Amino acid sequence: MDSLPDQSTVERMARIHKVWQWLAILIVSILFAGALEFAALPAALLIGPMLAAIVAGTNGATVRVPRPLFGSAQAVVGCLVAGSISAGIFPVFYKEWPLFLGAVVATVAASSLLGWLISRWRILPGTTAVWGSSPGAATAMVLMAGAFGADQRLVAFMQYLRVIFVSMTAALIARMWVDTSGIEIPAVVWFPPIQPAAFAATLGVALVGSLLGKVLRLPSPVFLGTFIFGAAVHLGLGVTMQLPHWLLALSYTLVGWSIGLNFTRPILRHATRALPQIIGSIVVLIAFCGGLGFIISRLLGIDPLTAYLATSPGGVDSVAIIAAAAQHVDISFVMALQSARFLVVLLVGPSVAKLVAKSVKQ
């Protein structure tokens, strides 16, 4: 009679099995991200690994991203968001603040109403639809949603689907006004020279911000703590942070894996069943924001493309690239409105989600 393997042998076999799982996920992530990059789709470095992890998770993968690594990735994203806010947007916002505020409030109200309807009709559970419908700040909303009891997987599904729809729509509309065929996209420098002071500032902001977030017991403490502290030192003290592309790619990959590996077949089936309603809500939000852009264009006398890009609901990085490619677009106006909405969504998102949750339960 054969003897059973001892405990050390079983543990060693389990470790080997996990190594093969990670290797398979890594290879598929590279293939997916490369295909998305080739198709010029937004957020490829995040969506590709997330799709690979969903495939692995729904096929029984047992590996998970360690919490310290996931926390580190959240801190890097917090630094990225904090560093993306420019002090130059404030004069532009101050000049037309009533219109900006009205457009931001209208967009947030429309997205919240759509989220409330999806929740009310029991298409998605709890406040998931509210977080998933929030315009802009896709990665931030996904990271914060889990801290408020929403299903992070379905929020990610909604947010990144909207990012793709919005970015592709904005690119198509921009092409109607601007010929971008001759514009070369600058090559990505994966390993730029490290700037000691700026890179050290990034690490310091990530570490101190994470600790502050935990001490203050903020929801999603690592992300929010880093974002708040990073924005304060960036805008208040003029501290510059360096985020090399390799570090961003690694962080996006870890976030994508963390979300995707938690998908199961029942969750994926549920998301697929809700797909028509989710796409419908995205189309309605895009149309609503397009209407706001038309009104702003008429009121201020600015060109329609500038107004549309400024009100486009999400995909800030993609919108910035499109705006920069169009020479007659007022990029400062576009980024001022996009950044204002981003900040409002970050500040009021949790309160709106709680309010909607209460109304759905009644």
Secondary structure as GFF3:
##gff-version 3
##sequence-region A 1 362
A	DSSP	alpha_helix	7	38	.	.	.	ID=ss1
A	DSSP	alpha_helix	44	57	.	.	.	ID=ss2
A	DSSP	alpha_helix	67	84	.	.	.	ID=ss3
A	DSSP	alpha_helix	89	95	.	.	.	ID=ss4
A	DSSP	alpha_helix	97	120	.	.	.	ID=ss5
A	DSSP	alpha_helix	128	133	.	.	.	ID=ss6
A	DSSP	alpha_helix	138	145	.	.	.	ID=ss7
A	DSSP	three_ten_helix	146	148	.	.	.	ID=ss8
A	DSSP	alpha_helix	152	177	.	.	.	ID=ss9
A	DSSP	alpha_helix	196	215	.	.	.	ID=ss10
A	DSSP	alpha_helix	221	231	.	.	.	ID=ss11
A	DSSP	pi_helix	232	236	.	.	.	ID=ss12
A	DSSP	alpha_helix	245	260	.	.	.	ID=ss13
A	DSSP	alpha_helix	265	273	.	.	.	ID=ss14
A	DSSP	alpha_helix	275	300	.	.	.	ID=ss15
A	DSSP	alpha_helix	304	311	.	.	.	ID=ss16
A	DSSP	alpha_helix	316	325	.	.	.	ID=ss17
A	DSSP	alpha_helix	331	361	.	.	.	ID=ss18
###
